[in-house]
Amino acid sequence: MPAPDELTSSPGAAPLRRAHSLASAFLASLGERPVSRVPSAEEMAAALDEPLPEDGSDPAVVVDEWFRRAEPGITASPGPRFFGFVTGGVTPAALAGDWLASAIDQNAGLWAGSPAAAQTELVVLRWLKELFRLPSEWSGALTSGATMANLIGLAAARQWAGRQLGFDAAADGLAGQPPITVVASAQIHLSAVKCLGTLGLGRRQVHLVSAPRGSVDVAAMAELLRRIDGPAIIVGNAGEVNSGHFDDLAGLADLRDAHPAGAWLHVDGAFGLFASVAPRLAHLTQGIERADSLAADAHKWLNVPYDSGFAFVRDGALLRQVFAVGAAYVAGGTGWDPCMHVPEMSRRFRGLAAWCALKAFGRAGYRAVVERCVDNAAAFARWVEATPGLALMNPAPLNIVCFRLIRDGLDEAATDRLNRDAVDAIQRDGRVFVTGTVWHGRAAIRAAFDNWQTTSADVALLQAAVRAVATTAG
Ligand SMILES: *Cc1c(COP(=O)(O)O)cnc(C)c1O
C-alpha cells in the first residue's frame, strides 16, 4: 500500500478530507446543537431540491454544499439527548469501521465477492450469540434492521409451517394451500405485521392476544391455540416498543411445545434482547434461547450506524430453502455465502462496523452501556412519578419511560391534546427529542434510552424540557 503522504495528493483525498472535517465538526457539536429544528417539508424542499445537474462539480465542493443546504434537516439523533423512537448512537469504533466499509466497498453477498466480509460476518454472528448467551448452533445473518430480521425469521417460520401442511411455501407459493395461522401479542411491532403482509401470510390474518400491560396474556394465548387445529406461528416480544415490556418467553415456548400440530416461536427482540447482557436484567429474556427464530437491531442498542440488525434461526436449512439461489455464475466459493440466507444478493459489508464495535467495547463495555441506559430510564421514571402534573403510564423494567401530562379538571380528550402539543413543543424547543404514542387509547409521551453517551446531565435536560412544557403547555 502507498505511504500516507502519497495519499493526501490522490484524487479522492480532498472530498474525503472535507467529509472528515464536516463529520468531526458535527460530532463535536452533538453536545450543544438543537436536537432537531423541525423544519417543514417546504423548507427542506426549498433547501435541497433542484433539477439534475447537467454538468459535474468538484466532489469536495459537492459534499460541502450538501451539508450546508441540508443542515436544518439533520437531526442530532446519534447524540445523547435524542430520546425519540428507539434510537442508538454510534460508538467511535463502529463509525470508523463503517467508513472503512464504504472505502473498501466489499460486496458481502457471496464468499467469493469478499472472503474478508463473509468471514467477518460469521465471527460477528458468533460474537452476538456469545454476548446474548444464545445457542451456538443457530444460523443467522446481518440485516438492515429488525424489520428485515423479522422478515427472515418469519420466512423461515412460513417455510416450516408449509412443510407441516405438506407443501413447500418458497417453491410453490401459498395460493390454494391450507392457511398458516399466526398468533401474536396485541403489542406485536408494526414491522412484524408488515412482514406478515409481505410474506403472503396477511396483515389481517394474525390473531392478536391481549397484552394488558404490555406483556401478552399467556393463558389467553393457550386458549386461542387450543382452538387451532393446524400448525401455528407464535410471535412474541422481548421488549415491546411503547414501554419496553417482555412477554413470558418461557411460557410461550411451553405453548409452542404443547401445541399438538406443532408450533414455531418467533421472538422480536429488536432492543429488548440486550437485557440479557446485564446479569441483573437477564431474567427478562429468560426462555429466549428456546425460540425458533429471533430478530434484533444493531443500530439501536449496539450503537452501530444505520442500517444494521440481525436475525437468528435455529434451523438454518429453512433459510437456505427460502433464500438460496443456484445461478451458475454465483457458484464456486469455498466459504459461507451470506446471500443464501437473506433476501438480498449484493449487500453492504455491515459486519465491519459491528466487528469493530464489539471488539472495542467487549462484553463488559456493552454491559455497562445497557446498565447505564436502564439506570437513566429508572431515574427519569422516578422523577416523573414524583413530579406533580406528570403520570407514569406503564412502568417498565428496561429503557423506555412512557408518561403523560395531567391537569386537574381536564377531560381525556383535552388531556390527549395537551400531550400531543407537549411532544411538538419539546421537539421545537430543541434541547431534547421525544416522541408520542398512544397507550390504551390515550396520548402519551415516550423517552427511550439507548445511546451509549447519555449521562445523568442529559437526563436532567430532559427533565427541564418536560418541566417547561408541563408548566406552560395547554
Ligand atoms: C425498532 C423495532 C423494530 C423495527 O426495526 P427497524 O430496525 O426499524 O427495522 C421492530 N421491532 C421492535 C420491537 C422495534 O423496537
The ligand as an SDF file (V2000), in Angstrom:
LIG
                    3D

 15 15  0  0  0  0  0  0  0  0999 V2000
  -37.3890   -0.7490   16.0390 C   0  0  0  0  0  0  0  0  0  0  0  0
  -38.1690   -2.0030   16.1550 C   0  0  0  0  0  0  0  0  0  0  0  0
  -38.4570   -2.7880   15.0370 C   0  0  0  0  0  0  0  0  0  0  0  0
  -38.1210   -2.3440   13.6320 C   0  0  0  0  0  0  0  0  0  0  0  0
  -36.7600   -2.2330   13.4750 O   0  0  0  0  0  0  0  0  0  0  0  0
  -36.0890   -1.4400   12.2840 P   0  0  0  0  0  0  0  0  0  0  0  0
  -34.6580   -1.5310   12.6170 O   0  0  0  0  0  0  0  0  0  0  0  0
  -36.6250   -0.0540   12.3340 O   0  0  0  0  0  0  0  0  0  0  0  0
  -36.4240   -2.1470   11.0220 O   0  0  0  0  0  0  0  0  0  0  0  0
  -39.0990   -3.9900   15.2320 C   0  0  0  0  0  0  0  0  0  0  0  0
  -39.4750   -4.3830   16.4560 N   0  0  0  0  0  0  0  0  0  0  0  0
  -39.2430   -3.6420   17.5590 C   0  0  0  0  0  0  0  0  0  0  0  0
  -39.6800   -4.1470   18.8960 C   0  0  0  0  0  0  0  0  0  0  0  0
  -38.5760   -2.4310   17.4490 C   0  0  0  0  0  0  0  0  0  0  0  0
  -38.3420   -1.6840   18.5370 O   0  0  0  0  0  0  0  0  0  0  0  0
  1  2  1  0
  2  3  1  0
  2 14  2  0
  3  4  1  0
  3 10  2  0
  4  5  1  0
  5  6  1  0
  6  7  2  0
  6  8  1  0
  6  9  1  0
 10 11  1  0
 11 12  2  0
 12 13  1  0
 12 14  1  0
 14 15  1  0
M  END
$$$$
